Amino acid sequence: MSVTVRQFKADFPEFEATADNVVQSRLSMASRQVNSVVWGEKADDGIKLLAAHMLAMAPRGEQARLKAENRNTIYGEQYETLVHQVAFGYRVI
């Protein structure tokens, strides 16, 4: 399933004022980086978190940055947690 701008903004209302085409661009970028075969049912979560992280790190996303001291975001941290879950599970046979 692909993530829509509407779904994204419902889950991340802090980006409601962000133009739909900008959100769609970041969703497209994120979907190219999250392999749905590897990520399985967590793929949409990964796409949304990565897109939110990219939006927050953009120059106009300063308001959404929650971890300014290390130039990371809460979205990026949650995404990394998912990456570890997916990668660890993928290697287990």
C-alpha positions as CSV (number, residue, x, y, z in Angstrom):
1,M,0.0,0.0,0.0
2,S,1.3,3.4,-0.8
3,V,1.0,6.3,1.7
4,T,-1.1,9.2,0.6
5,V,-0.7,12.8,1.5
6,R,-4.0,12.7,3.3
7,Q,-2.9,9.7,5.4
8,F,0.4,11.4,6.2
9,K,-1.2,14.6,7.4
10,A,-3.8,12.7,9.5
11,D,-0.9,10.9,11.3
12,F,1.3,14.1,11.4
13,P,-1.0,17.1,11.7
14,E,1.9,19.3,12.5
15,F,2.6,19.2,8.7
16,E,-1.0,20.2,7.8
17,A,0.1,23.7,6.6
18,T,2.9,22.1,4.4
19,A,1.9,22.2,0.7
20,D,0.6,18.8,-0.6
21,N,3.2,18.7,-3.4
22,V,6.0,19.1,-1.0
23,V,4.7,16.3,1.2
24,Q,4.1,14.1,-1.8
25,S,7.7,14.8,-3.0
26,R,9.1,13.6,0.4
27,L,6.7,10.6,0.5
28,S,8.0,9.6,-2.9
29,M,11.6,10.0,-1.9
30,A,11.0,8.0,1.3
31,S,9.2,5.2,-0.6
32,R,12.2,4.7,-2.8
33,Q,14.3,4.2,0.3
34,V,12.0,1.7,2.1
35,N,11.9,-1.6,0.4
36,S,8.4,-3.1,1.0
37,V,9.6,-6.6,0.5
38,V,12.1,-6.2,3.3
39,W,10.0,-4.0,5.6
40,G,6.8,-6.0,5.2
41,E,3.9,-4.6,7.2
42,K,6.1,-1.8,8.7
43,A,6.8,-0.3,5.3
44,D,4.2,2.4,5.5
45,D,5.3,3.4,9.0
46,G,8.9,3.7,7.7
47,I,7.9,5.8,4.7
48,K,5.8,8.2,6.9
49,L,8.5,8.6,9.5
50,L,11.3,9.1,7.0
51,A,9.2,11.6,5.1
52,A,8.4,13.5,8.3
53,H,12.1,13.5,9.2
54,M,13.0,14.9,5.8
55,L,10.3,17.6,6.1
56,A,11.5,18.6,9.5
57,M,15.1,18.8,8.4
58,A,14.2,21.1,5.5
59,P,14.9,24.8,6.0
60,R,11.2,25.5,6.5
61,G,10.8,22.6,8.9
62,E,12.7,24.2,11.8
63,Q,9.5,24.5,13.8
64,A,9.0,20.7,13.7
65,R,12.6,19.9,14.8
66,L,12.4,18.5,18.2
67,K,16.1,17.7,18.7
68,A,17.8,20.9,17.4
69,E,21.0,20.3,19.5
70,N,22.0,17.3,17.4
71,R,20.2,18.2,14.2
72,N,18.0,15.1,14.5
73,T,14.3,14.8,14.9
74,I,12.0,12.5,16.9
75,Y,10.8,11.2,13.5
76,G,14.4,10.3,12.5
77,E,14.9,8.5,15.9
78,Q,11.7,6.5,15.5
79,Y,12.7,5.7,11.9
80,E,16.0,4.4,13.1
81,T,14.3,2.2,15.7
82,L,12.2,0.7,12.9
83,V,15.3,0.2,10.8
84,H,16.9,-1.8,13.6
85,Q,13.8,-3.9,14.1
86,V,13.5,-4.6,10.3
87,A,17.2,-5.3,9.8
88,F,17.5,-7.5,12.9
89,G,14.4,-9.5,12.0
90,Y,15.6,-9.8,8.4
91,R,18.8,-11.5,9.4
92,V,17.2,-14.0,11.8
93,I,16.6,-17.4,10.2
